[in-house]
Amino acid sequence: MSDGVYDMPEEPRRPRRTGGGRPRALLPTIATLIVLLILFSVFTDIWTQRLWYRSVDLGSVFGTVLGTRVLLFFVVGLLMAAAVVANIVIAFRTRPRVALAPAPSPGFERYGDLLQQRGKIAIGVVATLMLVFGGSAASGEWKVFLAWRNRTPFGVTDKHFNKDIAFFVFDYPWLRVLLGFGYSIVLLSLVAAIITHYLYGGFRPSAKGQKASGAAQVQFSVLLGLLVLLKAFSYWLDRFGLTTSDAKLFTGISYTGDHAVLPSKEILAVIAVLCAGLFFANVVRRTWLLPGVGTVVLILSAILLGALWPAALQQLRVRPSEPVREAPYITKNIESTRQAYGLEGAEVINYQAKQTATPSELTQDAEVLPGIRLIDPSVVGPTFEQLQQVRGFYSFPTDLDVDRYKIGDKVSDTVIAVREVQVDRLPAGQRNWNNDHTVYTHGYGVVAANGNQRAQDGTPVWSEKDLPPTGQLGDYEPRIYFGEQSPDYSIVGGPQGGSPVELDTPEGKSGGDPTLNTYQGKGGVEVGNFFNRLLYATKFRDANILLSSRVNPDSKILYDRNPRERVEKAAPWLTPDGDPYPAIVDNQVVWIVDGYTTSANYPYAEKVALDDSTRDTTTGRGTIAQQPSEEINYIRNSVKAVVNAYDGSVELYAWDENDPVLKTWMKAFPNTVKPRSDISPSLMSHLRYPEDMFKVQRDLLAKYHVTDSGTWYQNSDLWRVPADPTAVSSGSDSSVQSNQPPFYLSLRMPGQTEPKFSLTSVYVPNAERENLTAFMAVDSEATSPDYGKFRILRLPGNVQIPGPGQVFNKFQTDEGIRQALLPINQPSSGARAQFGNLLTLPLGGGLLYVQPVYSVRTSGAGSYPVLRYVLVSFGDRVAYGGTLQEALTKVFNTSVDTGEEPPGSKPPPASTQNQTVKQALADAQAAYTAAQAALTKGDLAGYQAQVNKMKQAIDKAVAAGAVVTPPTPTPSGTPSTPTPSSPPTSPTG
C-alpha cells in the first residue's frame, strides 16, 4: 500500500517467444531453394546442350534454335501478359462506385479489397503466369516460324488459288499458329475482364436491371468483336485448308468443297466481319440487341451454309453422278500425290511372267544369279553373335544390314554389323561405376559375311571377322565409340603418357593380357574442370562424375551416342530413317543415316500416317526404330547424314538439292549442310535408296499406280503389300499381320543391261486372293544414273502367278521338302527349321522365289541358325537343294551356274580326289538305303541315325570336290507330287 492506496499486484510477464518467427522465415527459404534448384536444372540442360553442339561443331544450330525459342517466348508471352494485364487494369479503373447488385456472399467483397491492397503482387502473378503460358506454347512453334521466315518458292503454282505451293507449306501453318495465339490472347483477356468487373460490381448477372456497367459493356463489346473478327479470319484461312482436308474419297478439294464449302467459307467470313462491326458499334450504342442478332445470324448461317448446303449438294447433285463430278478433282489428287511423294517417274511395265524358262533365257540371266542373297540379315544375328562375339560383353543387333563391297574383283552384296560393347552383359561381379563408364567404353571391329555364300556347315562365309579384325574390307579404325548399343555415357581420355584404362581388346594380337586404350578422338565434351563435372553430375544424376578420380583434367564425356539420335539432334528439322547402317568409308567406320524432309500441307496430295506406312515385321525390333505417329503428304530424302563411329562427328550432305524444304532449312541453318559434290567416291559407293521412304512410296503406289480417274474411282485395280508369310512360322503373333519388309537385292529388271543393287517389294490384289499382282524395284545404287527410278512389273490378270503366301504354303506342304526338313524338326533332334526371307526376282522371263532354311537348336545356350537348304519356286515347280545351284538345277531341269564358290582348302590331286569321292558316295549310298528301310518300318530314330551318316558322307564328298544332290530320301522337284529320288551320285562318275 502506498499513500493509503493499496497497489495492485503486477501480473507476471509472459516470456517472449523467441522462435516464433522461424516457421515464417523457413517457408520463404524453402521456396527460394526450390526455385533455385529448378533454375539450376534448366540452366544445366541448356548449357550441356550448348556444350554438346559445340563438340560436334554445330553451335550455330543450338544458337539459332535457342534464339528463336527465346524470341517467340518473350514476344508472344509478353503480348499475352500485356493484353491480359491491360484488360484487368482497365476493368479495375472503370469499376463503378456502387456495385450493380449485392455481392453473392457476405465475404465476397473482401476478395476485391484484398486484391486492391496487394494489386501489384496480384498483377505480377497474373503477368508471370501469362508470360509462362503464352511463351511456352509459342516457343514450341519454332520450326513453323523458321520455315515461314526462310521460305523458298516451289516454282509450282496451285491453279485453284493461283498461289505458289510454298504458301501452303510454309505460310499457311504459320498463319494458323498466329490465329491460335490470337484466340488465346483475346479469350484470356475477356475472361480476366469478366472476373475483374464481377469482383468490383461492374458485372452482376443477378442484377434486376442493368447487368453490366457502361464501361464493362464497352470492354466486353471490343473483346467479343475481336473474337468474331478472328473467326472471320479463320473462315478465310479455311479456304486454303480445304486443299489438305480429308474429303470422302481423297485428300483435297472435292466437287462439293469447290461448289459449296468454299463459297460458304467466303460468305461466312463476310458475315463474321459484319457481326464484328456490330459488336464494335455497341461501344457507342450501348445495346446488345444488334450484336445479339448478328451472332444469331452468324450461327444460323454457319449451320445453313457450312453444313446443310454441302450435305444437300453432295446428296442431290454429286452422289447420282459422282464419277463424272469428281473426275477432275481425282485427277488433281493423283497428279499432286505422285509429285509430292516423288512418284512421277514410276514406270509400269506389262510383264507376261512365263511359267517355264528355256536354257537360253537362263543363260541370258546367269549374271543375275550371283546377286541372289542367301544370308538373311534378320535371321543370322545370333550366328554373328555366337561365332564372332568373342566376349560376352560384345553384342550385335537382332537385324543386321545389307551393303555392297568389292571382294576381290567383284562387287557383291554383304551382310554387315559392328561389334559393340554392351555393359548390361557384364557378369554381376564386374558391374560397378568404374567398369560401366570408364573401362568398357567402346566396341571393336566390323564383321561381314558374303551375302550369297555359305560354309560347308551352313555358317556364313566371312569377308571380315575376328578380333583384331582380319579380312577383305581393308584397314580401318576399328574402335566403335558411337553406335546403336553404346552405353548411355562414358568418361574417356587422359593425359598424354598416362596409364590407359579403357579396354581395347580382351587379348593382344598374339594372345595374353587384354590391351588397353586411351581415347584420342576429337568428339565428346570436356569435363576436366569442376564446373562441367558438376553440370554433368546433375544431368545424369550421378555424383561419381564429380567425385571419381578416374575423371581427370583431360577427360571427356561421350553421350547421345546412338547415330539416329545424333542426327535427329544435330538437324532437328530432319526425320531420320529408322535403320542406320554401318559402312567402312575412307578407312573409318561410319553410320549412314538417311534424313527426310516432310510436310503435311502439300495441296491435294494424299495424306498418310508415317508410322503406319513404314511398319512391317522388322519395325521396332532390335535397333530398328519406329517412325513418329504423324500425318504427312510430302517427303524427300533430302539429306545423307554420316556419323563417325570413332569420334561421333556428324556430317550432313545435301542429297536432293532441288528440294525447296531443304533449301528453306539451309537458309535457316546456314553452313550446316554440305553440298552433294563434297561426297567422297568411297562414301558414294555405300549410299543406297532409303527403306522408310520406299515403304511410304510402295504404300501409295498400291493405289496411285493408277493414273486414270475412272479406274481410280472404281477401285478396280487396288493392290496391297502382302503380309510377311515367315512371321507366323517364326513365332510372331498371327493375329497381328504385318507387311512383308522390302529386300535389298542385286537384280536386273527388263530394260536394264546389267544387274543393279535394288530395293524390292511385291503386291497382291486388295482382296482375299494372294496371287501376285506386281513386282516393284527401285534402283538403289547412288552412282547409277537411274538411281531412284521405280520399275513396276505388272503381271497379266488372266494368269495365276502365286504370291509370297502361296509360295510359302507350297514350300511347307511339298512332300519332298517336308521329308527333307523332317530330321531337323524331329523333337528328338532338339532343333527346328527357321525360314528366312522369301525373296522374289525376275528371272528367265518369269519370277523366281528363293528362300533359305536354317536349322536352329531349340534349347541350350549358344544356339544359332545355320543355313541347311535353299528353297526355290518358278511357275508351278518347287525344289530345294543344299546350295542355290542344286535347287535351281532341279527346278529348271537343266544345269545352272550361280557363281557360288564353296569354301575350302586347295583340292587334293585328281586321283586321290576321285577315290575319296567314290568311297564317300558309296558310304552315302549305303546310309541312304538303310534310311529308306528305317522310314518304311516307321523307325524314326534309325532313320535319323542313317540320315546323319549319309550327311557326313556327302559332306566328305563335297569337300573332295564332288557336286551331289541333297542327302534326303525323297527330294522335291515337281509341281504337285514328289518324284522317286535317286541316291547321291557324282557328276563325274
VENJO-V772925 format. One record per residue. N is the residue number from 1. RES is the residue in one small letter. SS is DSSP state (2 for helix, 1 for strand, 0 for the rest). Layout:
# VENJO-V772925
N&RES&SS ; N&RES&SS
This chain:
# VENJO-V772925
1&m&0 ; 2&s&1 ; 3&d&0 ; 4&g&0 ; 5&v&1 ; 6&y&0 ; 7&d&0 ; 8&m&0 ; 9&p&0 ; 10&e&0 ; 11&e&0 ; 12&p&0 ; 13&r&0 ; 14&r&0 ; 15&p&0 ; 16&r&0 ; 17&r&0 ; 18&t&0 ; 19&g&0 ; 20&g&0 ; 21&g&0 ; 22&r&2 ; 23&p&2 ; 24&r&2 ; 25&a&2 ; 26&l&2 ; 27&l&2 ; 28&p&2 ; 29&t&2 ; 30&i&2 ; 31&a&2 ; 32&t&2 ; 33&l&2 ; 34&i&2 ; 35&v&2 ; 36&l&2 ; 37&l&2 ; 38&i&2 ; 39&l&2 ; 40&f&2 ; 41&s&2 ; 42&v&2 ; 43&f&2 ; 44&t&2 ; 45&d&2 ; 46&i&2 ; 47&w&2 ; 48&t&2 ; 49&q&2 ; 50&r&2 ; 51&l&2 ; 52&w&2 ; 53&y&2 ; 54&r&2 ; 55&s&2 ; 56&v&0 ; 57&d&0 ; 58&l&0 ; 59&g&2 ; 60&s&2 ; 61&v&2 ; 62&f&2 ; 63&g&2 ; 64&t&2 ; 65&v&2 ; 66&l&2 ; 67&g&2 ; 68&t&2 ; 69&r&2 ; 70&v&2 ; 71&l&2 ; 72&l&2 ; 73&f&2 ; 74&f&2 ; 75&v&2 ; 76&v&2 ; 77&g&2 ; 78&l&2 ; 79&l&2 ; 80&m&2 ; 81&a&2 ; 82&a&2 ; 83&a&2 ; 84&v&2 ; 85&v&2 ; 86&a&2 ; 87&n&2 ; 88&i&2 ; 89&v&2 ; 90&i&2 ; 91&a&2 ; 92&f&2 ; 93&r&2 ; 94&t&0 ; 95&r&0 ; 96&p&0 ; 97&r&0 ; 98&v&0 ; 99&a&0 ; 100&l&0 ; 101&a&0 ; 102&p&0 ; 103&a&0 ; 104&p&0 ; 105&s&0 ; 106&p&0 ; 107&g&0 ; 108&f&2 ; 109&e&2 ; 110&r&2 ; 111&y&2 ; 112&g&2 ; 113&d&2 ; 114&l&2 ; 115&l&2 ; 116&q&2 ; 117&q&2 ; 118&r&0 ; 119&g&2 ; 120&k&2 ; 121&i&2 ; 122&a&2 ; 123&i&2 ; 124&g&2 ; 125&v&2 ; 126&v&2 ; 127&a&2 ; 128&t&2 ; 129&l&2 ; 130&m&2 ; 131&l&2 ; 132&v&2 ; 133&f&2 ; 134&g&2 ; 135&g&2 ; 136&s&2 ; 137&a&2 ; 138&a&2 ; 139&s&2 ; 140&g&0 ; 141&e&0 ; 142&w&2 ; 143&k&2 ; 144&v&2 ; 145&f&2 ; 146&l&2 ; 147&a&2 ; 148&w&2 ; 149&r&2 ; 150&n&0 ; 151&r&0 ; 152&t&0 ; 153&p&0 ; 154&f&0 ; 155&g&0 ; 156&v&0 ; 157&t&1 ; 158&d&1 ; 159&k&0 ; 160&h&0 ; 161&f&0 ; 162&n&0 ; 163&k&1 ; 164&d&1 ; 165&i&2 ; 166&a&2 ; 167&f&2 ; 168&f&2 ; 169&v&2 ; 170&f&2 ; 171&d&2 ; 172&y&2 ; 173&p&2 ; 174&w&2 ; 175&l&2 ; 176&r&2 ; 177&v&2 ; 178&l&2 ; 179&l&2 ; 180&g&2 ; 181&f&2 ; 182&g&2 ; 183&y&2 ; 184&s&2 ; 185&i&2 ; 186&v&2 ; 187&l&2 ; 188&l&2 ; 189&s&2 ; 190&l&2 ; 191&v&2 ; 192&a&2 ; 193&a&2 ; 194&i&2 ; 195&i&2 ; 196&t&2 ; 197&h&2 ; 198&y&2 ; 199&l&2 ; 200&y&0 ; 201&g&0 ; 202&g&0 ; 203&f&1 ; 204&r&0 ; 205&p&0 ; 206&s&0 ; 207&a&0 ; 208&k&0 ; 209&g&0 ; 210&q&0 ; 211&k&0 ; 212&a&1 ; 213&s&0 ; 214&g&2 ; 215&a&2 ; 216&a&2 ; 217&q&2 ; 218&v&2 ; 219&q&2 ; 220&f&2 ; 221&s&2 ; 222&v&2 ; 223&l&2 ; 224&l&2 ; 225&g&2 ; 226&l&2 ; 227&l&2 ; 228&v&2 ; 229&l&2 ; 230&l&2 ; 231&k&2 ; 232&a&2 ; 233&f&2 ; 234&s&2 ; 235&y&2 ; 236&w&2 ; 237&l&2 ; 238&d&2 ; 239&r&2 ; 240&f&2 ; 241&g&2 ; 242&l&2 ; 243&t&2 ; 244&t&2 ; 245&s&0 ; 246&d&1 ; 247&a&0 ; 248&k&0 ; 249&l&0 ; 250&f&0 ; 251&t&1 ; 252&g&0 ; 253&i&0 ; 254&s&0 ; 255&y&2 ; 256&t&2 ; 257&g&2 ; 258&d&2 ; 259&h&2 ; 260&a&2 ; 261&v&2 ; 262&l&2 ; 263&p&2 ; 264&s&2 ; 265&k&2 ; 266&e&2 ; 267&i&2 ; 268&l&2 ; 269&a&2 ; 270&v&2 ; 271&i&2 ; 272&a&2 ; 273&v&2 ; 274&l&2 ; 275&c&2 ; 276&a&2 ; 277&g&2 ; 278&l&2 ; 279&f&2 ; 280&f&2 ; 281&a&2 ; 282&n&2 ; 283&v&2 ; 284&v&2 ; 285&r&2 ; 286&r&0 ; 287&t&0 ; 288&w&2 ; 289&l&2 ; 290&l&2 ; 291&p&2 ; 292&g&2 ; 293&v&2 ; 294&g&2 ; 295&t&2 ; 296&v&2 ; 297&v&2 ; 298&l&2 ; 299&i&2 ; 300&l&2 ; 301&s&2 ; 302&a&2 ; 303&i&2 ; 304&l&2 ; 305&l&2 ; 306&g&2 ; 307&a&2 ; 308&l&2 ; 309&w&2 ; 310&p&2 ; 311&a&2 ; 312&a&2 ; 313&l&2 ; 314&q&2 ; 315&q&2 ; 316&l&2 ; 317&r&2 ; 318&v&2 ; 319&r&2 ; 320&p&2 ; 321&s&2 ; 322&e&2 ; 323&p&2 ; 324&v&2 ; 325&r&2 ; 326&e&2 ; 327&a&2 ; 328&p&2 ; 329&y&2 ; 330&i&2 ; 331&t&2 ; 332&k&2 ; 333&n&2 ; 334&i&2 ; 335&e&2 ; 336&s&2 ; 337&t&2 ; 338&r&2 ; 339&q&2 ; 340&a&2 ; 341&y&0 ; 342&g&0 ; 343&l&0 ; 344&e&0 ; 345&g&0 ; 346&a&0 ; 347&e&1 ; 348&v&1 ; 349&i&1 ; 350&n&1 ; 351&y&1 ; 352&q&0 ; 353&a&0 ; 354&k&0 ; 355&q&0 ; 356&t&0 ; 357&a&0 ; 358&t&0 ; 359&p&2 ; 360&s&2 ; 361&e&2 ; 362&l&2 ; 363&t&2 ; 364&q&2 ; 365&d&0 ; 366&a&2 ; 367&e&2 ; 368&v&2 ; 369&l&2 ; 370&p&0 ; 371&g&0 ; 372&i&0 ; 373&r&0 ; 374&l&0 ; 375&i&0 ; 376&d&0 ; 377&p&0 ; 378&s&0 ; 379&v&0 ; 380&v&0 ; 381&g&2 ; 382&p&2 ; 383&t&2 ; 384&f&2 ; 385&e&2 ; 386&q&2 ; 387&l&2 ; 388&q&2 ; 389&q&0 ; 390&v&0 ; 391&r&0 ; 392&g&0 ; 393&f&0 ; 394&y&1 ; 395&s&1 ; 396&f&0 ; 397&p&0 ; 398&t&0 ; 399&d&0 ; 400&l&0 ; 401&d&1 ; 402&v&1 ; 403&d&1 ; 404&r&1 ; 405&y&1 ; 406&k&1 ; 407&i&1 ; 408&g&0 ; 409&d&0 ; 410&k&1 ; 411&v&1 ; 412&s&1 ; 413&d&1 ; 414&t&1 ; 415&v&1 ; 416&i&1 ; 417&a&1 ; 418&v&1 ; 419&r&0 ; 420&e&1 ; 421&v&1 ; 422&q&0 ; 423&v&2 ; 424&d&2 ; 425&r&2 ; 426&l&0 ; 427&p&0 ; 428&a&2 ; 429&g&2 ; 430&q&2 ; 431&r&0 ; 432&n&0 ; 433&w&2 ; 434&n&2 ; 435&n&2 ; 436&d&2 ; 437&h&2 ; 438&t&2 ; 439&v&2 ; 440&y&0 ; 441&t&0 ; 442&h&0 ; 443&g&1 ; 444&y&1 ; 445&g&0 ; 446&v&1 ; 447&v&1 ; 448&a&1 ; 449&a&1 ; 450&n&1 ; 451&g&1 ; 452&n&1 ; 453&q&1 ; 454&r&1 ; 455&a&0 ; 456&q&0 ; 457&d&0 ; 458&g&0 ; 459&t&0 ; 460&p&1 ; 461&v&1 ; 462&w&1 ; 463&s&1 ; 464&e&1 ; 465&k&1 ; 466&d&0 ; 467&l&0 ; 468&p&0 ; 469&p&0 ; 470&t&1 ; 471&g&1 ; 472&q&0 ; 473&l&0 ; 474&g&0 ; 475&d&0 ; 476&y&0 ; 477&e&1 ; 478&p&0 ; 479&r&1 ; 480&i&1 ; 481&y&0 ; 482&f&0 ; 483&g&0 ; 484&e&0 ; 485&q&0 ; 486&s&0 ; 487&p&0 ; 488&d&0 ; 489&y&1 ; 490&s&1 ; 491&i&1 ; 492&v&1 ; 493&g&0 ; 494&g&0 ; 495&p&0 ; 496&q&0 ; 497&g&0 ; 498&g&0 ; 499&s&0 ; 500&p&0 ; 501&v&0 ; 502&e&1 ; 503&l&1 ; 504&d&1 ; 505&t&1 ; 506&p&0 ; 507&e&0 ; 508&g&1 ; 509&k&0 ; 510&s&0 ; 511&g&1 ; 512&g&0 ; 513&d&0 ; 514&p&0 ; 515&t&1 ; 516&l&1 ; 517&n&1 ; 518&t&0 ; 519&y&0 ; 520&q&0 ; 521&g&0 ; 522&k&0 ; 523&g&0 ; 524&g&0 ; 525&v&1 ; 526&e&1 ; 527&v&0 ; 528&g&0 ; 529&n&0 ; 530&f&2 ; 531&f&2 ; 532&n&2 ; 533&r&2 ; 534&l&2 ; 535&l&2 ; 536&y&2 ; 537&a&2 ; 538&t&2 ; 539&k&2 ; 540&f&0 ; 541&r&0 ; 542&d&0 ; 543&a&0 ; 544&n&2 ; 545&i&2 ; 546&l&2 ; 547&l&2 ; 548&s&0 ; 549&s&0 ; 550&r&0 ; 551&v&0 ; 552&n&0 ; 553&p&0 ; 554&d&0 ; 555&s&0 ; 556&k&1 ; 557&i&1 ; 558&l&1 ; 559&y&1 ; 560&d&0 ; 561&r&0 ; 562&n&0 ; 563&p&2 ; 564&r&2 ; 565&e&2 ; 566&r&2 ; 567&v&2 ; 568&e&2 ; 569&k&2 ; 570&a&2 ; 571&a&0 ; 572&p&0 ; 573&w&0 ; 574&l&0 ; 575&t&1 ; 576&p&1 ; 577&d&0 ; 578&g&0 ; 579&d&0 ; 580&p&0 ; 581&y&1 ; 582&p&1 ; 583&a&1 ; 584&i&1 ; 585&v&1 ; 586&d&0 ; 587&n&0 ; 588&q&1 ; 589&v&1 ; 590&v&1 ; 591&w&1 ; 592&i&1 ; 593&v&1 ; 594&d&1 ; 595&g&1 ; 596&y&1 ; 597&t&1 ; 598&t&1 ; 599&s&1 ; 600&a&0 ; 601&n&0 ; 602&y&0 ; 603&p&0 ; 604&y&0 ; 605&a&0 ; 606&e&0 ; 607&k&0 ; 608&v&1 ; 609&a&1 ; 610&l&2 ; 611&d&2 ; 612&d&2 ; 613&s&2 ; 614&t&0 ; 615&r&0 ; 616&d&0 ; 617&t&0 ; 618&t&0 ; 619&t&0 ; 620&g&0 ; 621&r&0 ; 622&g&0 ; 623&t&0 ; 624&i&0 ; 625&a&0 ; 626&q&0 ; 627&q&0 ; 628&p&0 ; 629&s&0 ; 630&e&0 ; 631&e&1 ; 632&i&1 ; 633&n&0 ; 634&y&1 ; 635&i&1 ; 636&r&1 ; 637&n&1 ; 638&s&1 ; 639&v&1 ; 640&k&1 ; 641&a&1 ; 642&v&1 ; 643&v&1 ; 644&n&1 ; 645&a&0 ; 646&y&0 ; 647&d&0 ; 648&g&0 ; 649&s&0 ; 650&v&1 ; 651&e&1 ; 652&l&1 ; 653&y&1 ; 654&a&1 ; 655&w&0 ; 656&d&0 ; 657&e&0 ; 658&n&0 ; 659&d&0 ; 660&p&2 ; 661&v&2 ; 662&l&2 ; 663&k&2 ; 664&t&2 ; 665&w&2 ; 666&m&2 ; 667&k&2 ; 668&a&2 ; 669&f&0 ; 670&p&0 ; 671&n&0 ; 672&t&0 ; 673&v&0 ; 674&k&1 ; 675&p&0 ; 676&r&2 ; 677&s&2 ; 678&d&2 ; 679&i&0 ; 680&s&0 ; 681&p&2 ; 682&s&2 ; 683&l&2 ; 684&m&2 ; 685&s&0 ; 686&h&0 ; 687&l&0 ; 688&r&0 ; 689&y&0 ; 690&p&0 ; 691&e&2 ; 692&d&2 ; 693&m&2 ; 694&f&2 ; 695&k&2 ; 696&v&2 ; 697&q&2 ; 698&r&2 ; 699&d&2 ; 700&l&2 ; 701&l&2 ; 702&a&2 ; 703&k&2 ; 704&y&2 ; 705&h&0 ; 706&v&0 ; 707&t&0 ; 708&d&0 ; 709&s&2 ; 710&g&2 ; 711&t&2 ; 712&w&2 ; 713&y&2 ; 714&q&2 ; 715&n&0 ; 716&s&0 ; 717&d&0 ; 718&l&0 ; 719&w&1 ; 720&r&1 ; 721&v&0 ; 722&p&0 ; 723&a&1 ; 724&d&0 ; 725&p&0 ; 726&t&2 ; 727&a&2 ; 728&v&2 ; 729&s&2 ; 730&s&0 ; 731&g&0 ; 732&s&0 ; 733&d&0 ; 734&s&0 ; 735&s&0 ; 736&v&0 ; 737&q&0 ; 738&s&0 ; 739&n&1 ; 740&q&0 ; 741&p&0 ; 742&p&0 ; 743&f&1 ; 744&y&1 ; 745&l&1 ; 746&s&1 ; 747&l&1 ; 748&r&0 ; 749&m&0 ; 750&p&0 ; 751&g&0 ; 752&q&0 ; 753&t&0 ; 754&e&0 ; 755&p&0 ; 756&k&1 ; 757&f&1 ; 758&s&1 ; 759&l&1 ; 760&t&1 ; 761&s&1 ; 762&v&1 ; 763&y&1 ; 764&v&1 ; 765&p&1 ; 766&n&0 ; 767&a&0 ; 768&e&0 ; 769&r&0 ; 770&e&0 ; 771&n&0 ; 772&l&1 ; 773&t&1 ; 774&a&1 ; 775&f&1 ; 776&m&1 ; 777&a&1 ; 778&v&1 ; 779&d&1 ; 780&s&0 ; 781&e&0 ; 782&a&0 ; 783&t&0 ; 784&s&0 ; 785&p&0 ; 786&d&0 ; 787&y&0 ; 788&g&0 ; 789&k&0 ; 790&f&1 ; 791&r&1 ; 792&i&1 ; 793&l&1 ; 794&r&1 ; 795&l&1 ; 796&p&0 ; 797&g&0 ; 798&n&0 ; 799&v&0 ; 800&q&0 ; 801&i&0 ; 802&p&0 ; 803&g&0 ; 804&p&2 ; 805&g&2 ; 806&q&2 ; 807&v&2 ; 808&f&2 ; 809&n&2 ; 810&k&2 ; 811&f&2 ; 812&q&2 ; 813&t&2 ; 814&d&0 ; 815&e&2 ; 816&g&2 ; 817&i&2 ; 818&r&2 ; 819&q&2 ; 820&a&2 ; 821&l&2 ; 822&l&2 ; 823&p&2 ; 824&i&2 ; 825&n&2 ; 826&q&0 ; 827&p&2 ; 828&s&2 ; 829&s&2 ; 830&g&0 ; 831&a&1 ; 832&r&1 ; 833&a&1 ; 834&q&1 ; 835&f&1 ; 836&g&1 ; 837&n&1 ; 838&l&1 ; 839&l&1 ; 840&t&1 ; 841&l&1 ; 842&p&1 ; 843&l&1 ; 844&g&0 ; 845&g&0 ; 846&g&1 ; 847&l&1 ; 848&l&1 ; 849&y&1 ; 850&v&1 ; 851&q&1 ; 852&p&1 ; 853&v&1 ; 854&y&1 ; 855&s&1 ; 856&v&1 ; 857&r&1 ; 858&t&0 ; 859&s&0 ; 860&g&0 ; 861&a&0 ; 862&g&0 ; 863&s&0 ; 864&y&0 ; 865&p&0 ; 866&v&1 ; 867&l&1 ; 868&r&1 ; 869&y&1 ; 870&v&1 ; 871&l&1 ; 872&v&1 ; 873&s&1 ; 874&f&1 ; 875&g&0 ; 876&d&0 ; 877&r&1 ; 878&v&1 ; 879&a&1 ; 880&y&1 ; 881&g&1 ; 882&g&0 ; 883&t&0 ; 884&l&2 ; 885&q&2 ; 886&e&2 ; 887&a&2 ; 888&l&2 ; 889&t&2 ; 890&k&2 ; 891&v&2 ; 892&f&2 ; 893&n&0 ; 894&t&0 ; 895&s&0 ; 896&v&0 ; 897&d&0 ; 898&t&0 ; 899&g&0 ; 900&e&0 ; 901&e&0 ; 902&p&0 ; 903&p&0 ; 904&g&0 ; 905&s&0 ; 906&k&0 ; 907&p&0 ; 908&p&0 ; 909&p&0 ; 910&a&2 ; 911&s&2 ; 912&t&2 ; 913&q&2 ; 914&n&2 ; 915&q&2 ; 916&t&2 ; 917&v&2 ; 918&k&2 ; 919&q&2 ; 920&a&2 ; 921&l&2 ; 922&a&2 ; 923&d&2 ; 924&a&2 ; 925&q&2 ; 926&a&2 ; 927&a&2 ; 928&y&2 ; 929&t&2 ; 930&a&2 ; 931&a&2 ; 932&q&2 ; 933&a&2 ; 934&a&2 ; 935&l&2 ; 936&t&2 ; 937&k&2 ; 938&g&0 ; 939&d&0 ; 940&l&2 ; 941&a&2 ; 942&g&2 ; 943&y&2 ; 944&q&2 ; 945&a&2 ; 946&q&2 ; 947&v&2 ; 948&n&2 ; 949&k&2 ; 950&m&2 ; 951&k&2 ; 952&q&2 ; 953&a&2 ; 954&i&2 ; 955&d&2 ; 956&k&2 ; 957&a&2 ; 958&v&2 ; 959&a&2 ; 960&a&0 ; 961&g&0 ; 962&a&0 ; 963&v&0 ; 964&v&0 ; 965&t&0 ; 966&p&0 ; 967&p&0 ; 968&t&0 ; 969&p&0 ; 970&t&0 ; 971&p&0 ; 972&s&0 ; 973&g&0 ; 974&t&0 ; 975&p&0 ; 976&s&0 ; 977&t&0 ; 978&p&0 ; 979&t&0 ; 980&p&0 ; 981&s&0 ; 982&s&0 ; 983&p&0 ; 984&p&0 ; 985&t&0 ; 986&s&0 ; 987&p&0 ; 988&t&0 ; 989&g&0
